[in-house]
């Protein structure tokens, strides 16, 4: 066997090519069965990482800007209207107050995407025209994935037709809880087909999956079924994204890259509100996957309130004074 | 508004996404040094004592001199020990709660000054601020809290014990303040007073701590700190007026201490080196295990006695695991230990750096492959790359000797039996880490590995309530937990006074044996009566000088055979405790049925009341038979998600040199507790009345005691005691002998650092309070602390 570490050394080097879309591969049930995750060691790694890595001053400002560009600025509320979507899109185009953006040389920086329900995709597309910013839509029976499969597939197709270039599908958690990996795989493959040419993010709903092993196995199956991104949560589960769950998923992404040479992206979502949390996720990306994964092509933060805190922290960096939420535009 | 250059740089850094510098502010700690004029004396009797001469304490990360510290000479040690001696009485008078309040206040002082201590430690030692801040100092505070509780409980929880008195402690440089806490907290909680010598390279936090004792209300003289080098340490441990020595450091120095303290009657605990296995099975969480390796060998630059320095990988996953490990090594950051985003700081001293380099050079010469990530090291200071050594076998020096640096050797195994075999193929026995998602495999290996601390799916976990310490040449005694505290209390059975006149073998003046058919008493080895190797016999007299019989004159080879037979009986330890109890009860029963015969023999040979002695001997066997399945471990519950099983395990093979007086009771008072706990024994019986022991063979035979569990070699106790002490496969040696022989066997025991327990044999063994106690069971076992995290 050739030295596999060599390949990894190369993968740690920065490169900014266009992301290769993942494709459907055969379901390897042996690989799924081999997955082992030890909870306490995952928790220890995450608990100590915060003490092992930190960024300060200019580096922190730079990292916060980077986090900003990775945000999927999201509104997924029953009360959403075209008006709230318009407001969100305006914020997506100008995420930072102009004086701060100018001071930081960040006038050209925008968020990663705007994420809405399928019925509001058209509104978002129109409001982002000319910005080259993608519109993401949740689909496939969001958030629980328990509407009929035909309806879920149709929903994916509709979102694509409406102009979404990224689709965040949800899996049916029951397939994982009952170990029906083939059914899970078939379902995601169907969404993959329906979302041809579109960036497919697969939401695992980790808060429902009961164990780290299940999360790891579901991640692996989703990648075999062609997911371009794997995503933690809908934001509607009792427990949303956290570092341990993310670590479990990132390790599967790394192993998948090792085996297939494909880089799958990662999106933690739900409950990420503090700038500090965004830095923790970026650190985890850097440590576990490397520099190449630290950009919007492979990393997104599903959040709505986060941008406000990042703005406040950046204002503090620029002015040396602590800021207030109302000094920054709402989304 | 900030400087424009800083702003414009942000965009550049945005592209790079590197970690920038994140230095901890050291000015407060440096100011503290400055307040002392940059020079420190010794801390004696609650105040600074001017040193006769000083040496530099340097920062290994920068080579700058941090401060000058004193080098204590004999006069300084005298002063410190004298202060500690005088402080014993006021410390005693403070009472349990008063002492507890002092320890509690110390815990609080440490918390209040945590950052100062953390930064000072990093400056002086070179370890990352992350570790001092997040691990060392919090554990120090935890240790004092835990022992504040013990101080209050010690008298009710440890009946029949008392403090040793003045304790001399010598600690290493790898965890300067934490090792101080591990030593000082239990010593003080147990009611002792202390003279402690920190390591030459790292004295500053101990001195800072000394100053804090003032604010904790510790009476003057209860804690004294003398700084200096190895010479100072030698003076301290050799001092006549200390009652116990506690040492943590290298195995070689431990040997030296054992030698100089031999026969002194000083209590001794040694926490020494290790070459601990880190075993990864194919069904482990490999990424989790890789992180375990990082915590195991690159914690504190690998300068950890329990570092998981021998990686044993199941052969089928070797390539995969090493690839993951190398990738992880590329993300380790080595550099300024004050930087908050650093994994590994500086090696403590250039001399240690040279030692590590020499080991790695030697490994390459022996054909090993050394690999490290290509990151540059800082230009200045003592740094070494996290290093992986492959193509290594147990035969290589680097695979068997302690490097005490960030160097990991990797080997493979095929089966789980082979993993255990390689893991135990070492002179050490401090710790082991076992990675498998199969609990059956993990627990089985944990039970079979020779180590005082075993971590399943985890590594380098510590808690004040869980004992720490090694098997084999990793030392003896435990630190932390109940067993750690016990090591600072002297038990009543250790303080038995000598009888008025020692008993000596009588001389044979008459030559005629009674009319009975000739009886040939042989040796008893492996369940068989065997002729002595030398072919010599000696005559034994009865009280009236008549010839009572003849016994075999055992020699060195008989001891060798007995040790082999004893090791062959290792199944005894695996027998259920209930099974061992049954055998012992049966032994008592069979002794009972021959009581008259033994009573006659004893009276005839010793002139003592044989009936009384036999009755007491039966009582003793009955007592320990009852304890067999009750002397058990405890379960500790350290912070969330983990349990620690503290299990007493047999020592292995115990040599027992029996007292001359009470030939049956003395023999059974020592042999029974040892075998009750699963040990096998080689007993050297009374020289005065060895025929009592040789008569006993038949009782052993009829009581289902498995072959090899009890071996008896008659002959000269001194000669045979020496041979047992010299034998490196004897795990412990108990000698109920006179002072001179005690000194000799303790001196000879350094080969494998076997645990020795010497005490006056001429005590009154009929006194149940001295001869029969759970303390004997404690001495017959060592505690294995098995950590298991849980959660799915």
Interface residues (C-beta under 8 A of the other chain):
Chain A: X1 X3 X4 X5 X8 X9 X12 X36 X37 X38 X39 X40 X41 X42 X43 X44 X45 X48 X51 X52 X53 X54 X55 X56 X57 X58 X59 X60 X61 X62 X63 X65 X66 X103 X104 X105 X106 X211 X212 X213 X251 X282 X286 X287 X291 X294 X317 X318 X319 X320
Chain B: X1 X2 X6 X7 X8 X9 X10 X11 X12 X13 X14 X16 X17 X18 X19 X20 X21 X22 X130 X133 X134 X283 X284 X285 X286 X287 X288 X289 X291 X292 X295 X319 X320 X322 X323 X326 X327 X330 X331 X340 X341 X343 X435 X437 X457 X458 X641 X642 X789 X790 X791 X792
